[in-house]
Amino acid sequence: MMTTTKAPILSLLSLLLLVSHTLSSSIITRPSHRSQFESLVANGSLTTLGDIPKFHLPSLSTLEHIDYSVPNTPIYLRLVLHPGSPIDRASLGRTILTAQRSLRKYILDNGDAYLDDSDDPYEVDDRRTGKCMIGMKSAKKYTMGDERLKYGRVLHALQGLWEVLYLGRKCYAGIFQIEDAGEVVGTGKVLVGNVNAVGTA
């Protein structure tokens, strides 16, 4: 009698665990279940590090600040991450690698240059899953100065994101500032979703 009742109970437990895992996964990826932080970034209220003090929300108290000098480049990243908004690690890795491959080819074919208008903001996502998007835009898009993103700067910033977020296992939504030799040249974001759903950087 014990052996006949164990199988249904184990099957029911397995089913409940599967449903629980599926529901928790869907909560992370659905735009309607974004954290307050992600919503602020997605709707454009929070675009620079200076915007953060304007918001006094409980979810912002756990923000993680990371400053990172990308090795062998003049690029310095100032990141603010929200551990309460995890991003699928495999999707994050694919998104970064896809963008790097595309940028290397562009630079090889055309040389480095300031981003074209059509590429500023520069945005890329994991089209396979829609679980990660990265966007970057120039600090000052229309200027004769150097406060703009170049394709090489975006490539180096992506290298920094790879090292901090992917290799460092800090796979969270966040915003970041891009500096080149001490000058702010751009800002960016990392979010759950895709380019069309999230909008511009």
C-alpha positions as CSV (number, residue, x, y, z in Angstrom):
1,M,0.0,0.0,0.0
2,M,2.9,2.4,0.8
3,T,4.4,1.9,-2.7
4,T,1.2,2.7,-4.5
5,T,0.7,6.0,-2.7
6,K,4.3,7.2,-3.0
7,A,4.3,7.6,-6.8
8,P,1.2,9.9,-7.0
9,I,2.6,12.0,-4.1
10,L,6.0,12.3,-5.8
11,S,4.4,13.2,-9.1
12,L,2.3,15.9,-7.5
13,L,5.3,17.4,-5.7
14,S,7.3,17.3,-9.0
15,L,4.4,19.0,-10.8
16,L,4.1,21.7,-8.0
17,L,7.9,22.4,-8.2
18,L,7.7,22.7,-12.0
19,V,4.7,25.1,-11.8
20,S,6.5,27.1,-9.1
21,H,9.7,27.4,-11.2
22,T,7.7,28.4,-14.3
23,L,5.8,31.1,-12.5
24,S,9.0,32.6,-10.9
25,S,10.7,32.6,-14.3
26,S,7.8,34.4,-15.9
27,I,7.7,37.1,-13.2
28,I,11.3,38.0,-14.1
29,T,10.7,38.3,-17.8
30,R,7.2,40.0,-18.0
31,P,7.4,43.8,-18.5
32,S,4.3,44.2,-16.4
33,H,6.1,42.8,-13.4
34,R,9.1,45.2,-13.6
35,S,10.6,46.5,-10.4
36,Q,10.2,50.2,-9.6
37,F,13.8,50.7,-10.7
38,E,13.3,49.0,-14.1
39,S,10.1,51.0,-14.6
40,L,11.8,54.3,-13.9
41,V,14.6,53.4,-16.4
42,A,12.2,52.1,-19.0
43,N,10.0,55.2,-19.0
44,G,13.0,57.6,-19.1
45,S,12.6,59.0,-15.6
46,L,15.9,57.6,-14.6
47,T,18.6,58.0,-17.3
48,T,21.7,59.4,-15.5
49,L,23.3,58.7,-12.1
50,G,22.4,62.2,-11.1
51,D,18.7,61.3,-11.4
52,I,18.9,58.7,-8.6
53,P,18.6,61.1,-5.6
54,K,15.3,62.4,-7.0
55,F,13.6,59.1,-6.1
56,H,13.0,57.9,-2.6
57,L,11.6,54.4,-3.2
58,P,12.2,51.4,-0.9
59,S,13.5,49.4,-3.9
60,L,16.2,51.9,-4.6
61,S,17.8,51.5,-1.1
62,T,19.5,48.2,-2.3
63,L,21.3,49.7,-5.3
64,E,24.8,48.5,-5.8
65,H,27.4,51.0,-7.1
66,I,30.4,49.7,-9.0
67,D,33.1,51.8,-10.7
68,Y,35.2,49.9,-13.2
69,S,38.1,50.8,-15.4
70,V,38.0,48.6,-18.5
71,P,41.5,47.1,-18.9
72,N,43.7,48.3,-21.7
73,T,41.2,51.0,-22.7
74,P,40.6,54.6,-21.6
75,I,37.0,53.7,-20.7
76,Y,35.7,54.0,-17.2
77,L,32.2,52.7,-16.2
78,R,30.2,54.0,-13.3
79,L,27.4,51.5,-12.8
80,V,24.4,51.4,-10.5
81,L,22.8,48.0,-10.4
82,H,19.6,46.8,-8.9
83,P,19.9,43.2,-7.4
84,G,16.2,43.0,-7.1
85,S,15.9,43.0,-10.9
86,P,17.8,39.9,-12.1
87,I,18.6,39.4,-15.8
88,D,19.0,35.9,-17.4
89,R,22.8,35.3,-17.5
90,A,22.8,33.4,-20.8
91,S,20.7,36.1,-22.5
92,L,23.0,38.8,-21.1
93,G,26.1,37.0,-22.5
94,R,24.5,36.5,-25.9
95,T,23.4,40.1,-26.1
96,I,26.9,41.4,-25.3
97,L,28.7,38.9,-27.6
98,T,26.3,39.7,-30.5
99,A,26.9,43.4,-30.2
100,Q,30.7,43.0,-29.9
101,R,30.8,40.9,-33.1
102,S,28.8,43.4,-35.0
103,L,30.8,46.4,-33.8
104,R,34.2,44.7,-34.5
105,K,33.0,44.0,-38.1
106,Y,31.8,47.6,-38.5
107,I,35.1,49.1,-37.2
108,L,37.1,46.7,-39.4
109,D,35.2,47.7,-42.5
110,N,34.7,51.4,-41.8
111,G,37.2,52.5,-39.2
112,D,36.2,54.0,-35.8
113,A,34.0,57.1,-35.8
114,Y,31.3,58.8,-33.9
115,L,28.0,57.0,-33.9
116,D,25.8,57.7,-36.9
117,D,22.5,59.4,-36.0
118,S,20.7,56.1,-36.7
119,D,22.9,54.3,-34.1
120,D,22.7,56.9,-31.4
121,P,21.2,55.5,-29.1
122,Y,23.0,52.2,-29.8
123,E,20.7,49.4,-28.8
124,V,20.9,45.6,-28.9
125,D,18.8,42.8,-27.4
126,D,18.6,39.0,-27.2
127,R,16.1,38.5,-29.9
128,R,15.9,34.8,-29.2
129,T,14.4,35.2,-25.7
130,G,13.6,38.9,-25.2
131,K,15.2,38.6,-21.7
132,C,17.9,41.3,-22.1
133,M,18.5,44.6,-23.8
134,I,21.4,47.0,-23.6
135,G,21.2,50.6,-24.8
136,M,23.8,53.4,-24.8
137,K,23.6,57.0,-26.0
138,S,26.0,59.9,-26.3
139,A,26.1,62.4,-23.4
140,K,25.7,65.2,-26.0
141,K,24.5,63.9,-29.4
142,Y,24.7,67.1,-31.3
143,T,28.0,68.8,-30.4
144,M,31.4,69.6,-32.0
145,G,33.1,68.4,-28.8
146,D,34.1,65.0,-27.8
147,E,31.2,64.3,-25.5
148,R,29.8,61.7,-27.9
149,L,30.1,57.9,-28.3
150,K,32.2,56.3,-30.9
151,Y,31.8,52.7,-32.1
152,G,35.0,51.9,-30.4
153,R,33.8,53.4,-27.1
154,V,30.7,51.3,-27.2
155,L,32.7,48.2,-27.9
156,H,35.0,48.9,-24.9
157,A,31.9,49.7,-22.7
158,L,30.5,46.3,-23.7
159,Q,33.8,44.7,-22.7
160,G,33.4,46.3,-19.3
161,L,29.8,45.0,-19.0
162,W,31.0,41.5,-19.9
163,E,33.6,41.6,-17.2
164,V,31.5,43.2,-14.5
165,L,28.1,41.7,-15.1
166,Y,28.7,38.4,-16.9
167,L,32.0,37.2,-15.6
168,G,31.5,38.9,-12.2
169,R,28.0,37.3,-12.0
170,K,26.3,40.7,-11.3
171,C,23.4,40.0,-13.8
172,Y,21.1,42.8,-12.7
173,A,19.3,45.6,-14.4
174,G,21.1,48.9,-14.1
175,I,22.2,52.2,-15.6
176,F,25.7,53.3,-16.2
177,Q,27.9,56.3,-17.1
178,I,30.7,56.0,-19.7
179,E,33.8,58.1,-19.3
180,D,36.8,58.4,-21.6
181,A,39.9,59.8,-20.0
182,G,37.8,61.5,-17.4
183,E,35.2,63.0,-19.7
184,V,31.6,61.8,-19.7
185,V,30.8,60.6,-23.2
186,G,27.7,58.6,-22.7
187,T,25.1,56.8,-20.6
188,G,23.5,53.4,-20.8
189,K,21.1,50.9,-19.4
190,V,20.7,47.1,-19.1
191,L,17.2,45.8,-18.7
192,V,15.0,42.8,-19.1
193,G,13.1,43.0,-22.4
194,N,13.7,43.9,-26.0
195,V,14.4,47.1,-27.8
196,N,10.9,47.6,-29.1
197,A,9.3,47.0,-25.7
198,V,11.7,49.1,-23.6
199,G,12.3,52.0,-25.9
200,T,15.3,54.2,-26.4
201,A,18.3,54.6,-24.0
